[in-house]
């Protein structure tokens, strides 16, 4: 897992930005080794995945969202564990709603989950500057900046919704 994480950071260019105030230039992000040496030593199946990721990342985010929503709908239609767990979670969260009222919510949740997966393609398949340019709103940045300026550590508790990978 550590090697995969290193590979993703090295190849995709996410790096390990130092959060001095979250404004480190991508040219200052430390990397180990060169991308070309890593590419030449990559297994063919991993290289194919990498290539697909980079090519799909060239698509506009709206197109990827449509693809992701369709993927989520397909997963729901096909059934399986993810669709079942989502339906069970909705029934626990909204026990007073009849199934007929939860069904549209289930379709929407599955479509939004597919969109989240498609966002990962855009973030991991693009360079860090391009991925960060997609951020529309940041809440509480001043709290982070204040804590870092005071030399305090920061723990970010973020739900696994959307592209929380950008926090790295």
C-alpha positions as a Markdown table, in Angstrom:
| # | Residue | x | y | z |
|---|---|---|---|---|
| 1 | Unk | 0.0 | 0.0 | 0.0 |
| 2 | Unk | 2.8 | 2.4 | 0.8 |
| 3 | Unk | 4.4 | 1.8 | -2.6 |
| 4 | Unk | 1.1 | 2.4 | -4.4 |
| 5 | Unk | 0.6 | 5.6 | -2.4 |
| 6 | Unk | 4.1 | 6.7 | -3.3 |
| 7 | Unk | 3.5 | 5.8 | -7.0 |
| 8 | Unk | 0.3 | 7.8 | -7.1 |
| 9 | Unk | 1.9 | 10.8 | -5.6 |
| 10 | Unk | 4.9 | 10.6 | -7.8 |
| 11 | Unk | 3.2 | 9.9 | -11.1 |
| 12 | Unk | 0.0 | 11.8 | -10.8 |
| 13 | Unk | 1.9 | 14.7 | -9.3 |
| 14 | Unk | -0.2 | 15.1 | -6.1 |
| 15 | Unk | 2.9 | 15.2 | -4.0 |
| 16 | Unk | 3.0 | 15.8 | -0.3 |
| 17 | Unk | 2.4 | 19.5 | 0.0 |
| 18 | Unk | 3.5 | 21.2 | 3.2 |
| 19 | Unk | 0.5 | 23.0 | 4.6 |
| 20 | Unk | 2.3 | 26.2 | 5.5 |
| 21 | Unk | -0.9 | 27.9 | 4.7 |
| 22 | Unk | -2.0 | 25.6 | 1.9 |
| 23 | Unk | -0.4 | 27.8 | -0.7 |
| 24 | Unk | 2.8 | 25.9 | -1.6 |
| 25 | Unk | 3.5 | 26.1 | -5.3 |
| 26 | Unk | 3.4 | 22.7 | -7.1 |
| 27 | Unk | 7.0 | 23.3 | -8.2 |
| 28 | Unk | 8.0 | 23.2 | -4.5 |
| 29 | Unk | 6.2 | 19.8 | -3.9 |
| 30 | Unk | 8.8 | 17.2 | -3.0 |
| 31 | Unk | 8.9 | 14.0 | -5.1 |
| 32 | Unk | 11.2 | 11.0 | -5.1 |
| 33 | Unk | 12.7 | 9.7 | -8.3 |
| 34 | Unk | 11.5 | 10.8 | -11.8 |
| 35 | Unk | 8.2 | 10.0 | -13.4 |
| 36 | Unk | 9.9 | 8.6 | -16.5 |
| 37 | Unk | 11.9 | 6.1 | -14.5 |
| 38 | Unk | 8.8 | 5.0 | -12.7 |
| 39 | Unk | 6.8 | 4.7 | -15.9 |
| 40 | Unk | 9.5 | 2.5 | -17.6 |
| 41 | Unk | 9.6 | 0.1 | -14.6 |
| 42 | Unk | 5.8 | -0.1 | -14.3 |
| 43 | Unk | 4.0 | -3.4 | -14.8 |
| 44 | Unk | 2.0 | -3.4 | -18.1 |
| 45 | Unk | -1.4 | -3.7 | -16.4 |
| 46 | Unk | -0.7 | -0.9 | -14.0 |
| 47 | Unk | 0.6 | 1.3 | -16.8 |
| 48 | Unk | -2.7 | 0.6 | -18.7 |
| 49 | Unk | -4.7 | 1.7 | -15.6 |
| 50 | Unk | -2.5 | 4.8 | -15.3 |
| 51 | Unk | -2.9 | 5.7 | -19.0 |
| 52 | Unk | -6.7 | 5.3 | -18.8 |
| 53 | Unk | -6.8 | 7.5 | -15.7 |
| 54 | Unk | -4.8 | 10.2 | -17.4 |
| 55 | Unk | -6.9 | 10.1 | -20.5 |
| 56 | Unk | -10.2 | 10.1 | -18.7 |
| 57 | Unk | -9.0 | 13.1 | -16.6 |
| 58 | Unk | -8.8 | 15.1 | -19.9 |
| 59 | Unk | -12.6 | 15.0 | -20.1 |
| 60 | Unk | -14.5 | 17.9 | -18.6 |
| 61 | Unk | -15.8 | 17.3 | -15.0 |
| 62 | Unk | -19.4 | 17.6 | -16.2 |
| 63 | Unk | -18.9 | 14.7 | -18.7 |
| 64 | Unk | -17.2 | 12.7 | -15.9 |
| 65 | Unk | -20.1 | 13.4 | -13.6 |
| 66 | Unk | -22.6 | 12.2 | -16.2 |
| 67 | Unk | -20.6 | 9.0 | -16.7 |
| 68 | Unk | -20.4 | 8.6 | -12.9 |
| 69 | Unk | -24.1 | 9.1 | -12.4 |
| 70 | Unk | -24.8 | 6.5 | -15.1 |
| 71 | Unk | -22.3 | 4.1 | -13.4 |
| 72 | Unk | -24.1 | 4.6 | -10.0 |
| 73 | Unk | -27.5 | 3.9 | -11.7 |
| 74 | Unk | -26.0 | 0.8 | -13.3 |
| 75 | Unk | -24.7 | -0.5 | -10.0 |
| 76 | Unk | -28.2 | 0.0 | -8.5 |
| 77 | Unk | -29.9 | -1.7 | -11.4 |
| 78 | Unk | -27.5 | -4.6 | -11.2 |
| 79 | Unk | -28.1 | -5.0 | -7.5 |
| 80 | Unk | -25.3 | -6.3 | -5.4 |
| 81 | Unk | -23.7 | -5.4 | -2.1 |
| 82 | Unk | -23.3 | -1.6 | -2.5 |
| 83 | Unk | -26.9 | -1.1 | -3.6 |
| 84 | Unk | -28.2 | -3.4 | -0.8 |
| 85 | Unk | -26.1 | -1.6 | 1.9 |
| 86 | Unk | -27.3 | 1.8 | 0.6 |
| 87 | Unk | -30.9 | 0.7 | 0.7 |
| 88 | Unk | -30.5 | -0.7 | 4.2 |
| 89 | Unk | -28.8 | 2.6 | 5.4 |
| 90 | Unk | -31.7 | 4.6 | 3.9 |
| 91 | Unk | -34.3 | 2.5 | 5.7 |
| 92 | Unk | -32.4 | 3.0 | 9.0 |
| 93 | Unk | -32.0 | 6.7 | 8.4 |
| 94 | Unk | -35.6 | 7.2 | 7.3 |
| 95 | Unk | -37.7 | 4.4 | 8.8 |
| 96 | Unk | -41.0 | 6.3 | 8.6 |
| 97 | Unk | -40.8 | 6.7 | 4.9 |
| 98 | Unk | -42.4 | 4.0 | 2.8 |
| 99 | Unk | -40.3 | 2.2 | 0.2 |
| 100 | Unk | -42.0 | 4.1 | -2.6 |
| 101 | Unk | -40.7 | 7.4 | -1.2 |
| 102 | Unk | -37.2 | 6.0 | -0.4 |
| 103 | Unk | -36.7 | 4.5 | -3.9 |
| 104 | Unk | -36.1 | 7.9 | -5.6 |
| 105 | Unk | -33.7 | 8.8 | -2.8 |
| 106 | Unk | -31.9 | 5.5 | -3.4 |
| 107 | Unk | -31.5 | 6.3 | -7.1 |
| 108 | Unk | -30.1 | 9.8 | -6.3 |
| 109 | Unk | -27.7 | 8.5 | -3.6 |
| 110 | Unk | -26.3 | 5.9 | -6.0 |
| 111 | Unk | -26.0 | 8.4 | -8.8 |
| 112 | Unk | -24.2 | 10.9 | -6.5 |
| 113 | Unk | -21.9 | 8.1 | -5.3 |
| 114 | Unk | -21.0 | 7.4 | -9.0 |
| 115 | Unk | -20.2 | 11.1 | -9.4 |
| 116 | Unk | -17.9 | 11.0 | -6.4 |
| 117 | Unk | -16.0 | 8.1 | -8.0 |
| 118 | Unk | -15.7 | 10.1 | -11.3 |
| 119 | Unk | -14.3 | 13.0 | -9.4 |
| 120 | Unk | -11.4 | 10.8 | -8.2 |
| 121 | Unk | -10.5 | 10.3 | -11.9 |
| 122 | Unk | -10.2 | 14.0 | -12.4 |
| 123 | Unk | -8.2 | 14.6 | -9.2 |
| 124 | Unk | -5.8 | 11.6 | -9.5 |
| 125 | Unk | -5.5 | 11.9 | -13.2 |
| 126 | Unk | -4.7 | 15.6 | -13.3 |
| 127 | Unk | -1.8 | 17.5 | -11.9 |
| 128 | Unk | -2.3 | 19.1 | -8.4 |
| 129 | Unk | -2.8 | 22.7 | -9.7 |
| 130 | Unk | -5.5 | 21.6 | -12.1 |
| 131 | Unk | -7.3 | 19.6 | -9.4 |
| 132 | Unk | -7.1 | 22.4 | -6.8 |
| 133 | Unk | -8.5 | 24.8 | -9.4 |
| 134 | Unk | -11.7 | 22.8 | -9.3 |
| 135 | Unk | -12.4 | 23.6 | -5.7 |
| 136 | Unk | -15.3 | 26.0 | -5.5 |
| 137 | Unk | -15.6 | 26.6 | -1.7 |
| 138 | Unk | -13.4 | 26.2 | 1.3 |
| 139 | Unk | -14.9 | 26.5 | 4.8 |
| 140 | Unk | -12.8 | 27.1 | 7.9 |
| 141 | Unk | -9.6 | 27.8 | 6.0 |
| 142 | Unk | -8.8 | 30.7 | 8.4 |
| 143 | Unk | -9.0 | 28.2 | 11.4 |
| 144 | Unk | -6.4 | 26.0 | 9.7 |
| 145 | Unk | -4.2 | 29.0 | 8.9 |
| 146 | Unk | -4.4 | 30.3 | 12.5 |
| 147 | Unk | -3.5 | 26.9 | 14.0 |
| 148 | Unk | -0.6 | 26.4 | 11.6 |
| 149 | Unk | 0.7 | 29.9 | 12.2 |
| 150 | Unk | 0.6 | 29.3 | 16.0 |
| 151 | Unk | 2.6 | 26.1 | 15.5 |
| 152 | Unk | -0.2 | 23.8 | 16.5 |
| 153 | Unk | -1.0 | 20.5 | 14.9 |
| 154 | Unk | -4.3 | 20.1 | 13.1 |
| 155 | Unk | -6.5 | 17.1 | 12.8 |
| 156 | Unk | -9.0 | 17.4 | 9.9 |
| 157 | Unk | -12.1 | 15.3 | 10.4 |
| 158 | Unk | -13.6 | 15.0 | 7.0 |
| 159 | Unk | -16.4 | 12.7 | 5.8 |
| 160 | Unk | -15.7 | 10.5 | 2.8 |
| 161 | Unk | -17.9 | 12.5 | 0.6 |
| 162 | Unk | -16.5 | 14.1 | -2.5 |
| 163 | Unk | -12.8 | 14.5 | -3.1 |
| 164 | Unk | -11.4 | 14.7 | 0.4 |
| 165 | Unk | -8.2 | 13.4 | -1.2 |
| 166 | Unk | -7.4 | 17.1 | -2.0 |
| 167 | Unk | -6.6 | 17.6 | 1.6 |
| 168 | Unk | -3.4 | 15.7 | 1.0 |
